[in-house]
Amino acid sequence: MYRFGDCLVDPRRFELRRGGDRVHLEPQVFTLLVHLIEHRDRVVAKTELLDAVWGDRFVSDSALTSRVKSLRRAVGDDGNSQRVVATVHGVGYRFVAEVAEPGGDGPVDRTQHIRYCMSSGGVRVAFATSGAGPPLVKAANWLTHLDLEWASPIWSHWLDGLSRRHRLVRYDERGCGLSDWEVADLGFDAWVDDLEAVVDAAGLDRFPLLGVSQGGAVAIAYAVRHPERVSRLVLVGAYCRGRLARARTPEEREEAELDLQLGRIGWRRDDPTFRQVFASQFLPDGTRETWDAFNDLQRATTSTANVVRFLDAFARIDVSALAPRVACPTLILHSRGDLRVPCSQAQELAALVPGGELRFLPSRNHVLTADEPAWPVFLAEVERFLGTGPA
């Protein structure tokens, strides 16, 4: 396979994908594309291209010119910019875009580029890009930190896995990580504004969007706000409604209030005992070392005051009215034994999102760990759905 910009070319499947979407190409145009990529180290003469595409048939130069024009249009290029296919007048054409050939399970370049953009209310939001290939945007979730995550056993394998075949774009939402901590608005609409600002600053037109946990609700809201920009949606351990929003009976409301109150008290007192209970809910099958790493990351990402505000906002999330308006293909992945977000939430999402595809993963962890059997299954499902996995 070959990757350049937001395009993926798979000669074995005779397939071109752009931004995760399959692009229809006439056979002659696809053959032309592959030949130019395979010989990108030099200028390919017109006569060679005519032989490669049409064989012994006699066609005019105008037929080749027409196919080149179609090729450029399919990959987002044109005759003026010539960012992908350059014309060498009087000689032929050369493929000039930078091409990556996925190398299987080799090490991932962990170089990331951190930048800032301005979101609503004048809030500075930090975002980072890593990896190469078609873009994949990850909505922010519970207490992220762009810098520390690479060294954390909680998230490092996520970044490695998602950056292997994509240019991964992720960010710290307002209130945590490298973004501004002292903010007036720490509500749901502001989180969607943060994602909107990051996408604009990254210069992305159309892309697949990944939402984990409450980041799934943010991703849903963004996809409804900008249907023309989101090509595919992947929701992992996500939910439509927070604990208070989905409580219907007096018993459910009492349990939700108790969970929220314990969180408020535990964090305000900076109580490590509560954080340990919290870690066990997110990672019930994790080791003590994993729980400690989870707690260490939480302590470093934001202030105790902000955590309390986050918990209150999470509990009241409700995108159940927005979910039926999602217009793109959607994959819902959920751990079968998730203790933090029950499977019923995944089933509700699948019922509300038109055509939502639900897959359960063999895990009890809300955040998948690197050494559990569900992790490679998760990666394979994502790449299958996005069309970037190996043939």
C-alpha positions as a LaTeX table, in Angstrom:
\begin{tabular}{lrrr}
\hline
Residue & $x$ (\AA) & $y$ (\AA) & $z$ (\AA) \\
\hline
Met1 & 0.00 & 0.00 & 0.00 \\
Tyr2 & 1.02 & 3.60 & $-0.56$ \\
Arg3 & 0.06 & 6.68 & 1.45 \\
Phe4 & 0.40 & 10.34 & 0.53 \\
Gly5 & $-1.46$ & 13.27 & 2.04 \\
Asp6 & $-4.89$ & 12.00 & 3.04 \\
Cys7 & $-4.86$ & 9.27 & 0.37 \\
Leu8 & $-4.29$ & 5.53 & 0.61 \\
Val9 & $-3.66$ & 3.42 & $-2.51$ \\
Asp10 & $-3.98$ & $-0.35$ & $-2.33$ \\
Pro11 & $-2.98$ & $-1.94$ & $-5.69$ \\
Arg12 & $-4.05$ & $-5.42$ & $-4.58$ \\
Arg13 & $-7.57$ & $-4.25$ & $-3.91$ \\
Phe14 & $-7.54$ & $-1.85$ & $-6.84$ \\
Glu15 & $-8.64$ & 0.80 & $-4.38$ \\
Leu16 & $-8.05$ & 4.48 & $-3.66$ \\
Arg17 & $-9.27$ & 6.00 & $-0.40$ \\
Arg18 & $-9.18$ & 9.68 & 0.42 \\
Gly19 & $-9.88$ & 10.81 & 3.96 \\
Gly20 & $-11.12$ & 7.30 & 4.67 \\
Asp21 & $-13.69$ & 7.38 & 1.85 \\
Arg22 & $-13.38$ & 5.15 & $-1.18$ \\
Val23 & $-12.88$ & 7.11 & $-4.42$ \\
His24 & $-14.11$ & 5.62 & $-7.69$ \\
Leu25 & $-11.45$ & 5.56 & $-10.40$ \\
Glu26 & $-11.66$ & 4.23 & $-13.90$ \\
Pro27 & $-9.26$ & 1.27 & $-14.37$ \\
Gln28 & $-6.99$ & 3.24 & $-16.70$ \\
Val29 & $-6.72$ & 6.11 & $-14.22$ \\
Phe30 & $-5.90$ & 3.72 & $-11.36$ \\
Thr31 & $-3.24$ & 1.96 & $-13.46$ \\
Leu32 & $-1.75$ & 5.35 & $-14.28$ \\
Leu33 & $-1.69$ & 6.31 & $-10.60$ \\
Val34 & 0.07 & 3.12 & $-9.49$ \\
His35 & 2.64 & 3.30 & $-12.30$ \\
Leu36 & 3.54 & 6.88 & $-11.42$ \\
Ile37 & 3.86 & 6.01 & $-7.72$ \\
Glu38 & 6.02 & 2.96 & $-8.37$ \\
His39 & 8.36 & 5.03 & $-10.57$ \\
Arg40 & 8.27 & 8.22 & $-8.51$ \\
Asp41 & 12.07 & 8.39 & $-8.42$ \\
Arg42 & 12.12 & 9.71 & $-11.99$ \\
Val43 & 10.16 & 11.43 & $-14.73$ \\
Val44 & 8.01 & 8.87 & $-16.56$ \\
Ala45 & 7.89 & 9.48 & $-20.29$ \\
Lys46 & 4.56 & 9.81 & $-22.05$ \\
Thr47 & 5.36 & 6.86 & $-24.30$ \\
Glu48 & 6.01 & 4.64 & $-21.28$ \\
Leu49 & 2.70 & 5.66 & $-19.71$ \\
Leu50 & 0.82 & 5.01 & $-22.92$ \\
Asp51 & 2.32 & 1.51 & $-23.06$ \\
Ala52 & 1.61 & 0.85 & $-19.35$ \\
Val53 & $-2.02$ & 1.98 & $-19.53$ \\
Trp54 & $-3.14$ & 1.06 & $-23.06$ \\
Gly55 & $-0.62$ & $-1.57$ & $-24.13$ \\
Asp56 & $-0.56$ & $-2.10$ & $-27.90$ \\
Arg57 & $-3.62$ & 0.05 & $-28.52$ \\
Phe58 & $-3.03$ & 3.32 & $-30.31$ \\
Val59 & $-4.37$ & 6.37 & $-28.48$ \\
Ser60 & $-3.57$ & 10.06 & $-28.75$ \\
Asp61 & $-1.73$ & 12.17 & $-26.20$ \\
Ser62 & $-5.03$ & 13.85 & $-25.37$ \\
Ala63 & $-6.30$ & 10.56 & $-23.89$ \\
Leu64 & $-3.33$ & 10.52 & $-21.51$ \\
Thr65 & $-3.87$ & 14.19 & $-20.63$ \\
Ser66 & $-7.50$ & 13.46 & $-19.84$ \\
Arg67 & $-6.56$ & 10.57 & $-17.51$ \\
Val68 & $-3.97$ & 12.70 & $-15.71$ \\
Lys69 & $-6.61$ & 15.37 & $-15.16$ \\
Ser70 & $-8.99$ & 12.76 & $-13.69$ \\
Leu71 & $-6.20$ & 11.43 & $-11.49$ \\
Arg72 & $-5.38$ & 14.87 & $-10.12$ \\
Arg73 & $-9.02$ & 15.58 & $-9.38$ \\
Ala74 & $-9.36$ & 12.26 & $-7.50$ \\
Val75 & $-6.41$ & 12.97 & $-5.19$ \\
Gly76 & $-7.15$ & 16.65 & $-4.60$ \\
Asp77 & $-4.58$ & 18.04 & $-7.03$ \\
Asp78 & $-4.86$ & 20.24 & $-10.12$ \\
Gly79 & $-2.79$ & 21.42 & $-13.05$ \\
Asn80 & $-1.88$ & 24.70 & $-11.35$ \\
Ser81 & $-0.63$ & 23.50 & $-7.97$ \\
Gln82 & 0.75 & 20.12 & $-9.17$ \\
Arg83 & 1.38 & 19.01 & $-5.58$ \\
Val84 & 0.92 & 15.34 & $-6.44$ \\
Val85 & 1.59 & 14.90 & $-10.15$ \\
Ala86 & 3.95 & 17.34 & $-11.85$ \\
Thr87 & 4.09 & 17.89 & $-15.62$ \\
Val88 & 7.53 & 17.95 & $-17.22$ \\
His89 & 6.71 & 19.64 & $-20.50$ \\
Gly90 & 7.79 & 17.79 & $-23.58$ \\
Val91 & 8.82 & 14.71 & $-21.58$ \\
Gly92 & 6.12 & 13.27 & $-19.30$ \\
Tyr93 & 5.01 & 13.28 & $-15.68$ \\
Arg94 & 6.45 & 12.69 & $-12.23$ \\
Phe95 & 4.74 & 11.76 & $-8.96$ \\
Val96 & 6.08 & 14.39 & $-6.52$ \\
Ala97 & 4.00 & 13.92 & $-3.33$ \\
Glu98 & 5.81 & 12.31 & $-0.39$ \\
Val99 & 4.84 & 8.63 & $-0.25$ \\
Ala100 & 4.88 & 6.35 & 2.79 \\
Glu101 & 4.82 & 2.58 & 2.49 \\
Pro102 & 3.52 & 0.98 & 5.70 \\
Gly103 & 6.08 & $-1.45$ & 6.99 \\
Gly104 & 4.01 & $-3.72$ & 9.20 \\
Asp105 & 5.05 & $-3.91$ & 12.82 \\
Gly106 & 8.16 & $-1.73$ & 12.76 \\
Pro107 & 8.70 & 0.99 & 15.40 \\
Val108 & 6.60 & 4.12 & 15.17 \\
Asp109 & 8.28 & 7.51 & 14.94 \\
Arg110 & 7.23 & 9.13 & 18.23 \\
Thr111 & 8.03 & 12.63 & 17.08 \\
Gln112 & 5.04 & 14.84 & 17.71 \\
His113 & 4.48 & 18.49 & 16.82 \\
Ile114 & 2.63 & 20.50 & 19.46 \\
Arg115 & 0.91 & 23.74 & 18.50 \\
Tyr116 & $-1.71$ & 26.05 & 19.99 \\
Cys117 & $-4.94$ & 27.48 & 18.69 \\
Met118 & $-7.56$ & 29.81 & 20.14 \\
Ser119 & $-10.97$ & 28.44 & 21.06 \\
Ser120 & $-14.14$ & 30.20 & 22.21 \\
Gly121 & $-13.77$ & 32.60 & 25.11 \\
Gly122 & $-10.12$ & 33.23 & 24.23 \\
Val123 & $-9.02$ & 29.85 & 25.61 \\
Arg124 & $-5.69$ & 28.49 & 24.36 \\
Val125 & $-5.96$ & 24.85 & 23.31 \\
Ala126 & $-2.88$ & 22.68 & 22.71 \\
Phe127 & $-2.97$ & 20.10 & 19.94 \\
Ala128 & $-0.43$ & 17.66 & 18.52 \\
Thr129 & 0.14 & 15.68 & 15.33 \\
Ser130 & 2.09 & 12.44 & 15.03 \\
Gly131 & 2.54 & 9.65 & 12.50 \\
Ala132 & 2.02 & 9.71 & 8.74 \\
Gly133 & $-0.79$ & 8.79 & 6.40 \\
Pro134 & $-4.41$ & 9.83 & 6.08 \\
Pro135 & $-5.63$ & 11.98 & 8.99 \\
Leu136 & $-7.41$ & 10.66 & 12.06 \\
Val137 & $-8.71$ & 13.13 & 14.64 \\
Lys138 & $-9.20$ & 12.03 & 18.26 \\
Ala139 & $-11.62$ & 14.02 & 20.38 \\
Ala140 & $-10.30$ & 14.74 & 23.86 \\
Asn141 & $-11.39$ & 12.54 & 26.75 \\
Trp142 & $-10.88$ & 12.31 & 30.52 \\
Leu143 & $-7.78$ & 14.19 & 31.68 \\
Thr144 & $-5.31$ & 14.09 & 28.81 \\
His145 & $-1.77$ & 15.47 & 28.62 \\
Leu146 & $-0.16$ & 15.60 & 25.16 \\
Asp147 & 3.38 & 15.36 & 26.49 \\
Leu148 & 3.04 & 12.87 & 29.35 \\
Glu149 & 0.84 & 10.39 & 27.47 \\
Trp150 & 3.73 & 9.15 & 25.31 \\
Ala151 & 5.52 & 7.87 & 28.42 \\
Ser152 & 2.38 & 6.57 & 30.15 \\
Pro153 & 1.50 & 2.84 & 29.99 \\
Ile154 & $-2.16$ & 3.96 & 29.95 \\
Trp155 & $-2.06$ & 5.72 & 26.57 \\
Ser156 & 1.32 & 5.17 & 24.89 \\
His157 & 0.17 & 2.04 & 23.01 \\
Trp158 & $-2.91$ & 3.92 & 21.82 \\
Leu159 & $-0.73$ & 6.63 & 20.33 \\
Asp160 & 1.65 & 4.08 & 18.79 \\
Gly161 & $-1.18$ & 2.05 & 17.30 \\
Leu162 & $-3.18$ & 4.98 & 15.94 \\
Ser163 & $-0.10$ & 6.82 & 14.59 \\
Arg164 & 1.17 & 3.75 & 12.73 \\
Arg165 & $-1.14$ & 4.17 & 9.75 \\
His166 & $-2.44$ & 7.71 & 10.26 \\
Arg167 & $-1.48$ & 11.29 & 10.86 \\
Leu168 & $-3.04$ & 11.41 & 14.30 \\
Val169 & $-4.38$ & 14.75 & 15.52 \\
Arg170 & $-5.27$ & 14.98 & 19.20 \\
Tyr171 & $-5.54$ & 17.75 & 21.78 \\
Asp172 & $-5.95$ & 18.63 & 25.44 \\
Glu173 & $-9.41$ & 20.07 & 26.04 \\
Arg174 & $-9.69$ & 23.26 & 28.04 \\
Gly175 & $-8.99$ & 22.80 & 31.72 \\
Cys176 & $-6.28$ & 20.13 & 31.48 \\
Gly177 & $-2.95$ & 19.08 & 30.01 \\
Leu178 & $-1.08$ & 21.77 & 28.09 \\
Ser179 & $-4.23$ & 23.80 & 27.41 \\
Asp180 & $-5.44$ & 26.67 & 29.63 \\
Trp181 & $-6.52$ & 25.50 & 33.09 \\
Glu182 & $-8.11$ & 28.72 & 34.38 \\
Val183 & $-11.25$ & 28.93 & 32.25 \\
Ala184 & $-14.73$ & 30.26 & 32.93 \\
Asp185 & $-16.61$ & 27.86 & 30.66 \\
Leu186 & $-15.97$ & 24.18 & 31.23 \\
Gly187 & $-19.13$ & 22.82 & 29.64 \\
Phe188 & $-20.08$ & 20.50 & 26.82 \\
Asp189 & $-20.58$ & 23.11 & 24.10 \\
Ala190 & $-17.17$ & 24.57 & 24.92 \\
Trp191 & $-15.58$ & 21.13 & 24.43 \\
Val192 & $-17.14$ & 20.92 & 20.98 \\
Asp193 & $-15.78$ & 24.41 & 20.28 \\
Asp194 & $-12.30$ & 23.17 & 21.25 \\
Leu195 & $-12.50$ & 20.31 & 18.74 \\
Glu196 & $-13.75$ & 22.74 & 16.11 \\
Ala197 & $-10.82$ & 25.10 & 16.72 \\
Val198 & $-8.26$ & 22.27 & 16.53 \\
Val199 & $-9.62$ & 20.90 & 13.25 \\
Asp200 & $-9.56$ & 24.37 & 11.70 \\
Ala201 & $-6.02$ & 25.07 & 12.95 \\
Ala202 & $-4.81$ & 21.70 & 11.61 \\
Gly203 & $-6.16$ & 22.62 & 8.18 \\
Leu204 & $-8.32$ & 19.51 & 7.77 \\
Asp205 & $-11.21$ & 19.46 & 5.31 \\
Arg206 & $-12.60$ & 15.93 & 5.69 \\
Phe207 & $-11.46$ & 13.24 & 8.08 \\
Pro208 & $-12.50$ & 10.28 & 10.27 \\
Leu209 & $-13.17$ & 11.17 & 13.92 \\
Leu210 & $-12.49$ & 9.01 & 16.99 \\
Gly211 & $-14.27$ & 9.57 & 20.30 \\
Val212 & $-13.35$ & 7.66 & 23.48 \\
Ser213 & $-15.58$ & 7.69 & 26.59 \\
Gln214 & $-17.17$ & 11.15 & 26.95 \\
Gly215 & $-15.13$ & 12.17 & 23.90 \\
Gly216 & $-17.65$ & 10.09 & 21.96 \\
Ala217 & $-20.45$ & 12.54 & 22.83 \\
Val218 & $-18.24$ & 15.45 & 21.75 \\
Ala219 & $-17.48$ & 13.64 & 18.49 \\
Ile220 & $-21.20$ & 13.05 & 17.88 \\
Ala221 & $-22.00$ & 16.72 & 18.44 \\
Tyr222 & $-19.21$ & 17.81 & 16.11 \\
Ala223 & $-20.28$ & 15.34 & 13.41 \\
Val224 & $-23.81$ & 16.75 & 13.52 \\
Arg225 & $-22.53$ & 20.33 & 13.52 \\
His226 & $-20.20$ & 19.62 & 10.55 \\
Pro227 & $-21.55$ & 16.66 & 8.54 \\
Glu228 & $-19.57$ & 17.72 & 5.49 \\
Arg229 & $-16.25$ & 17.28 & 7.30 \\
Val230 & $-16.56$ & 13.96 & 9.15 \\
Ser231 & $-16.15$ & 10.99 & 6.80 \\
Arg232 & $-16.44$ & 8.25 & 9.44 \\
Leu233 & $-17.06$ & 8.11 & 13.16 \\
Val234 & $-15.52$ & 5.63 & 15.63 \\
Leu235 & $-16.96$ & 5.59 & 19.16 \\
Val236 & $-15.09$ & 3.63 & 21.86 \\
Gly237 & $-16.51$ & 3.08 & 25.35 \\
Ala238 & $-18.83$ & 5.98 & 24.56 \\
Tyr239 & $-22.26$ & 6.99 & 25.78 \\
Cys240 & $-25.12$ & 9.31 & 24.86 \\
Arg241 & $-26.10$ & 10.26 & 28.37 \\
Gly242 & $-24.10$ & 10.77 & 31.54 \\
Arg243 & $-25.01$ & 9.14 & 34.84 \\
Leu244 & $-27.43$ & 11.84 & 35.96 \\
Ala245 & $-28.89$ & 12.35 & 32.50 \\
Arg246 & $-29.76$ & 8.67 & 32.09 \\
Ala247 & $-31.10$ & 8.10 & 35.61 \\
Arg248 & $-34.84$ & 7.41 & 35.39 \\
Thr249 & $-35.90$ & 5.75 & 38.65 \\
Pro250 & $-35.39$ & 7.20 & 42.14 \\
Glu251 & $-32.86$ & 4.42 & 42.82 \\
Glu252 & $-30.85$ & 5.22 & 39.69 \\
Arg253 & $-30.87$ & 8.93 & 40.53 \\
Glu254 & $-29.74$ & 8.20 & 44.09 \\
Glu255 & $-26.87$ & 6.03 & 42.82 \\
Ala256 & $-25.81$ & 8.66 & 40.28 \\
Glu257 & $-25.85$ & 11.42 & 42.90 \\
Leu258 & $-23.87$ & 9.23 & 45.31 \\
Asp259 & $-21.22$ & 8.46 & 42.67 \\
Leu260 & $-20.93$ & 12.16 & 41.85 \\
Gln261 & $-20.79$ & 13.21 & 45.50 \\
Leu262 & $-18.08$ & 10.67 & 46.29 \\
Gly263 & $-16.09$ & 12.02 & 43.38 \\
Arg264 & $-16.45$ & 15.61 & 44.52 \\
Ile265 & $-15.45$ & 14.83 & 48.11 \\
Gly266 & $-12.63$ & 12.48 & 47.14 \\
Trp267 & $-10.95$ & 14.93 & 44.79 \\
Arg268 & $-11.51$ & 18.01 & 46.97 \\
Arg269 & $-9.77$ & 16.25 & 49.82 \\
Asp270 & $-7.09$ & 15.03 & 47.43 \\
Asp271 & $-7.86$ & 11.54 & 48.73 \\
Pro272 & $-5.66$ & 8.84 & 47.10 \\
Thr273 & $-8.07$ & 6.17 & 48.31 \\
Phe274 & $-10.79$ & 7.50 & 46.04 \\
Arg275 & $-8.42$ & 7.74 & 43.08 \\
Gln276 & $-7.57$ & 4.07 & 43.59 \\
Val277 & $-11.26$ & 3.15 & 43.47 \\
Phe278 & $-11.62$ & 5.31 & 40.38 \\
Ala279 & $-8.67$ & 3.55 & 38.72 \\
Ser280 & $-10.19$ & 0.16 & 39.47 \\
Gln281 & $-13.39$ & 1.20 & 37.70 \\
Phe282 & $-11.52$ & 2.25 & 34.58 \\
Leu283 & $-9.06$ & $-0.67$ & 34.66 \\
Pro284 & $-10.53$ & $-3.55$ & 36.69 \\
Asp285 & $-8.13$ & $-6.04$ & 35.09 \\
Gly286 & $-5.12$ & $-3.75$ & 35.39 \\
Thr287 & $-2.17$ & $-4.45$ & 37.64 \\
Arg288 & $-1.33$ & $-2.35$ & 40.71 \\
Glu289 & 1.40 & $-0.73$ & 38.65 \\
Thr290 & $-1.14$ & 0.19 & 35.98 \\
Trp291 & $-3.46$ & 1.72 & 38.59 \\
Asp292 & $-0.56$ & 3.74 & 40.01 \\
Ala293 & 0.30 & 4.99 & 36.52 \\
Phe294 & $-3.33$ & 5.96 & 35.95 \\
Asn295 & $-3.38$ & 7.88 & 39.24 \\
Asp296 & $-0.07$ & 9.59 & 38.52 \\
Leu297 & $-1.33$ & 10.77 & 35.14 \\
Gln298 & $-4.58$ & 12.10 & 36.65 \\
Arg299 & $-2.71$ & 14.10 & 39.30 \\
Ala300 & $-0.47$ & 15.70 & 36.68 \\
Thr301 & $-3.14$ & 16.69 & 34.17 \\
Thr302 & $-5.24$ & 19.28 & 35.98 \\
Ser303 & $-6.27$ & 20.90 & 39.26 \\
Thr304 & $-8.55$ & 19.31 & 41.83 \\
Ala305 & $-11.07$ & 22.12 & 41.30 \\
Asn306 & $-11.24$ & 21.37 & 37.59 \\
Val307 & $-11.70$ & 17.63 & 38.17 \\
Val308 & $-14.81$ & 18.38 & 40.24 \\
Arg309 & $-16.13$ & 20.59 & 37.43 \\
Phe310 & $-15.38$ & 17.87 & 34.87 \\
Leu311 & $-17.25$ & 15.24 & 36.88 \\
Asp312 & $-20.32$ & 17.46 & 37.18 \\
Ala313 & $-20.34$ & 18.18 & 33.45 \\
Phe314 & $-19.79$ & 14.52 & 32.46 \\
Ala315 & $-22.75$ & 13.40 & 34.56 \\
Arg316 & $-25.10$ & 15.74 & 32.69 \\
Ile317 & $-24.04$ & 14.97 & 29.10 \\
Asp318 & $-26.99$ & 14.17 & 26.85 \\
Val319 & $-26.60$ & 13.85 & 23.08 \\
Ser320 & $-29.48$ & 11.41 & 22.62 \\
Ala321 & $-31.32$ & 13.99 & 20.50 \\
Leu322 & $-28.23$ & 14.57 & 18.33 \\
Ala323 & $-27.25$ & 10.93 & 17.73 \\
Pro324 & $-30.06$ & 10.22 & 15.20 \\
Arg325 & $-28.74$ & 13.11 & 13.10 \\
Val326 & $-25.29$ & 11.58 & 12.53 \\
Ala327 & $-24.94$ & 11.25 & 8.75 \\
Cys328 & $-21.68$ & 9.31 & 8.36 \\
Pro329 & $-20.86$ & 5.60 & 8.77 \\
Thr330 & $-20.31$ & 4.88 & 12.47 \\
Leu331 & $-18.48$ & 2.08 & 14.30 \\
Ile332 & $-19.24$ & 1.54 & 18.00 \\
Leu333 & $-16.67$ & $-0.48$ & 19.97 \\
His334 & $-17.31$ & $-1.34$ & 23.60 \\
Ser335 & $-15.74$ & $-3.60$ & 26.20 \\
Arg336 & $-18.22$ & $-6.35$ & 27.01 \\
Gly337 & $-17.58$ & $-6.11$ & 30.77 \\
Asp338 & $-17.00$ & $-2.33$ & 31.05 \\
Leu339 & $-17.60$ & $-1.32$ & 34.67 \\
Arg340 & $-17.48$ & 2.44 & 34.09 \\
Val341 & $-19.84$ & 2.64 & 31.10 \\
Pro342 & $-22.23$ & $-0.35$ & 30.86 \\
Cys343 & $-22.90$ & $-2.15$ & 27.59 \\
Ser344 & $-26.42$ & $-0.76$ & 27.59 \\
Gln345 & $-24.93$ & 2.58 & 26.62 \\
Ala346 & $-23.30$ & 1.07 & 23.52 \\
Gln347 & $-26.59$ & $-0.58$ & 22.61 \\
Glu348 & $-28.40$ & 2.75 & 22.99 \\
Leu349 & $-25.87$ & 4.41 & 20.70 \\
Ala350 & $-26.24$ & 1.65 & 18.10 \\
Ala351 & $-30.02$ & 2.08 & 18.18 \\
Leu352 & $-29.91$ & 5.86 & 17.87 \\
Val353 & $-27.14$ & 6.40 & 15.30 \\
Pro354 & $-28.46$ & 5.54 & 11.81 \\
Gly355 & $-26.71$ & 2.41 & 10.57 \\
Gly356 & $-24.43$ & 2.28 & 13.62 \\
Glu357 & $-22.23$ & $-0.85$ & 13.58 \\
Leu358 & $-21.73$ & $-2.34$ & 17.07 \\
Arg359 & $-18.82$ & $-4.59$ & 18.05 \\
Phe360 & $-18.18$ & $-5.84$ & 21.57 \\
Leu361 & $-14.59$ & $-6.37$ & 22.71 \\
Pro362 & $-13.46$ & $-9.19$ & 25.03 \\
Ser363 & $-12.47$ & $-6.97$ & 27.95 \\
Arg364 & $-13.64$ & $-5.50$ & 31.26 \\
Asn365 & $-11.42$ & $-2.42$ & 30.97 \\
His366 & $-12.87$ & 0.95 & 30.04 \\
Val367 & $-9.42$ & 1.92 & 28.73 \\
Leu368 & $-7.84$ & $-1.02$ & 26.89 \\
Thr369 & $-4.36$ & $-2.05$ & 27.98 \\
Ala370 & $-1.52$ & $-3.07$ & 25.67 \\
Asp371 & $-1.22$ & $-6.68$ & 26.84 \\
Glu372 & $-4.87$ & $-7.78$ & 26.77 \\
Pro373 & $-6.34$ & $-9.82$ & 23.88 \\
Ala374 & $-8.88$ & $-7.09$ & 23.09 \\
Trp375 & $-6.21$ & $-4.58$ & 22.10 \\
Pro376 & $-5.18$ & $-6.06$ & 18.70 \\
Val377 & $-8.87$ & $-6.76$ & 18.04 \\
Phe378 & $-9.62$ & $-3.08$ & 18.63 \\
Leu379 & $-6.88$ & $-1.93$ & 16.26 \\
Ala380 & $-7.94$ & $-4.38$ & 13.56 \\
Glu381 & $-11.58$ & $-3.25$ & 13.80 \\
Val382 & $-10.62$ & 0.42 & 13.52 \\
Glu383 & $-8.37$ & $-0.14$ & 10.51 \\
Arg384 & $-10.93$ & $-2.37$ & 8.84 \\
Phe385 & $-13.61$ & 0.28 & 9.26 \\
Leu386 & $-11.37$ & 3.12 & 8.11 \\
Gly387 & $-10.03$ & 1.10 & 5.19 \\
Thr388 & $-6.39$ & 1.51 & 6.23 \\
Gly389 & $-5.63$ & $-2.01$ & 7.45 \\
Pro390 & $-3.46$ & $-4.58$ & 5.63 \\
Ala391 & $-5.12$ & $-6.66$ & 2.91 \\
\hline
\end{tabular}
